[in-house]
Amino acid sequence: MHLNIPNILTLLRIAMIPVIVLVFYLPYDWARPACAWIYGAAAITDWFDGYLARRWNQQSALGAFLDPVADKLFVVVALVLLVSAHPDILIVLATCIIIGREITISALREWMAELGKRSKVAVSMMGKFKTTAQMFAIAFLLHRDNWLGMPIYQIGEVLLVVAAILTLVTMFIYLRAAYEEVRNT
């Protein structure tokens, strides 16, 4: 296994998952905001690992495998934490949509790769918008408390709804692209 800086950043994101869980459940007033900042720092590694891998031409099979796994683990664990703390319908429904989409699209990408058509379901710009909204939503919801006079939790709820809508839109775009490809084969 060849470790380069992008792969180390991806592994660091995975290693931060138990830290986020631990800090989330600490019985201190500072724990939730600290959890959000740790989550935010880890989310930034998601952008940097891909950017550095392309910029330094350090793309690897290990990175291609680990990065989406790290992303999904990271998001799913954070969403489960949020549902455990706030089991209201908005958080639960958005979480189900996001997790369901991740499972569906992961399976679709694997199937399309077996058909030699993986590029038909490659990450789109809309998917990047979804990811950005999702990352900010989760960070704000983890933070929970108002910050600099802003209602962070409520902003997080709005962003989570936006992320869930974009999640559905991108899922249908990917499913349609796969259907058209398979139908024409």
C-alpha positions in Angstrom: 0.0 0.0 0.0 1.5 3.3 -1.2 0.6 6.1 1.1 0.7 9.6 -0.2 -0.6 12.9 1.3 -4.1 12.6 -0.4 -4.5 9.0 1.0 -3.3 10.0 4.4 -5.9 12.8 4.4 -8.5 10.3 3.5 -7.4 7.9 6.3 -7.3 10.9 8.7 -11.0 11.6 7.9 -11.8 8.0 8.8 -9.8 8.2 12.0 -11.7 11.3 13.0 -15.0 9.5 13.0 -14.7 8.0 16.5 -13.3 11.3 17.8 -16.5 13.0 16.5 -18.7 10.4 18.2 -16.8 10.7 21.5 -16.9 14.5 21.5 -20.6 14.5 20.5 -21.5 12.6 23.7 -19.3 14.5 26.1 -21.4 16.1 28.8 -20.0 19.6 28.4 -21.4 22.8 26.9 -18.4 23.1 24.6 -18.7 19.5 23.2 -21.3 20.1 20.5 -19.5 23.1 19.0 -16.2 21.3 19.2 -17.7 18.3 17.5 -18.9 20.6 14.7 -15.5 22.2 14.3 -13.8 18.7 14.2 -16.4 17.6 11.6 -15.7 20.8 9.6 -11.9 20.1 9.7 -12.5 16.6 8.6 -14.8 17.7 5.8 -12.1 20.0 4.5 -9.9 17.0 4.0 -12.5 15.7 1.6 -11.8 18.6 -0.7 -8.1 18.7 -0.2 -7.4 15.0 -0.8 -9.0 15.1 -4.2 -7.5 18.4 -5.1 -4.0 17.3 -4.1 -4.3 14.0 -5.8 -5.1 15.7 -9.1 -2.7 18.5 -8.7 0.2 16.3 -7.7 -0.8 13.5 -10.1 -1.1 11.2 -7.1 -4.3 9.5 -8.0 -4.3 5.8 -7.0 -6.5 2.8 -6.9 -6.3 2.9 -3.0 -7.5 6.5 -3.1 -10.2 5.8 -5.6 -11.5 3.1 -3.2 -10.9 4.8 0.1 -12.2 8.3 -0.6 -15.9 7.4 -1.3 -15.9 4.9 1.6 -14.5 7.6 3.9 -17.1 10.1 2.7 -20.0 7.8 3.2 -18.8 6.6 6.6 -18.2 10.1 7.7 -21.6 11.4 6.6 -23.7 8.4 7.8 -22.1 8.4 11.3 -22.8 12.2 11.6 -26.4 11.8 10.5 -27.0 8.9 12.9 -25.6 11.1 15.7 -28.0 13.8 14.7 -31.0 11.5 14.6 -30.1 10.1 18.0 -30.1 13.6 19.4 -33.0 15.0 17.4 -35.4 12.3 16.3 -37.8 14.8 14.7 -39.4 14.0 11.3 -37.3 16.5 9.3 -33.9 15.1 10.5 -35.1 11.5 10.2 -36.6 11.9 6.7 -33.6 13.8 5.3 -31.3 11.2 6.9 -33.2 8.3 5.3 -33.1 10.1 1.9 -29.4 10.8 2.1 -28.4 7.3 3.3 -30.8 5.6 0.9 -29.4 7.5 -2.0 -25.8 6.7 -1.0 -26.6 3.0 -1.0 -28.4 3.2 -4.3 -25.8 5.2 -6.2 -22.9 3.1 -4.8 -24.6 -0.1 -6.0 -25.4 1.6 -9.4 -21.8 2.8 -9.8 -20.6 -0.8 -9.1 -23.0 -2.3 -11.5 -22.2 0.3 -14.2 -18.5 -0.4 -13.7 -19.1 -4.1 -14.3 -20.7 -3.1 -17.6 -17.8 -0.8 -18.4 -20.0 2.3 -18.2 -18.8 3.8 -14.9 -18.2 7.2 -16.5 -22.0 7.5 -17.2 -22.6 7.8 -13.4 -19.5 9.9 -12.5 -19.8 12.6 -10.0 -21.6 15.7 -11.4 -21.5 19.4 -10.5 -24.9 19.0 -9.0 -23.5 16.2 -6.8 -20.8 18.6 -5.7 -23.5 21.2 -4.7 -25.3 18.5 -2.8 -22.2 17.5 -1.0 -21.4 21.1 -0.1 -24.9 21.7 1.3 -24.8 18.4 3.1 -21.4 19.1 4.8 -22.5 22.6 6.0 -25.9 21.3 7.1 -24.4 18.6 9.2 -21.7 20.9 10.7 -24.4 23.5 11.7 -26.7 20.8 13.1 -23.8 19.3 15.1 -22.9 22.7 16.4 -26.5 23.3 17.5 -26.0 26.5 19.4 -26.3 30.0 18.0 -23.0 31.5 16.8 -22.3 35.1 16.3 -26.0 35.8 16.7 -26.9 33.4 13.8 -29.5 30.6 14.4 -27.0 27.9 13.4 -29.3 24.9 14.0 -32.2 26.4 12.0 -29.8 27.3 9.1 -28.6 23.6 9.3 -32.1 22.4 9.0 -32.7 24.5 5.9 -29.5 23.3 4.4 -30.3 19.7 5.2 -33.6 20.0 3.4 -31.8 21.5 0.4 -29.2 18.7 0.5 -32.0 16.1 0.7 -33.7 17.7 -2.4 -30.4 17.8 -4.3 -29.8 14.2 -3.2 -33.1 13.1 -4.8 -32.4 15.2 -8.0 -28.9 13.8 -8.4 -30.1 10.2 -7.7 -32.7 10.5 -10.5 -30.1 12.0 -12.9 -27.8 9.1 -12.3 -30.6 6.5 -12.5 -31.8 8.0 -15.8 -28.3 8.1 -17.2 -27.8 4.4 -16.3 -31.2 3.5 -17.7 -30.5 5.2 -21.0 -27.1 3.5 -21.2 -28.4 0.0 -20.4 -31.5 0.5 -22.7 -29.2 1.4 -25.6 -26.9 -1.6 -25.1 
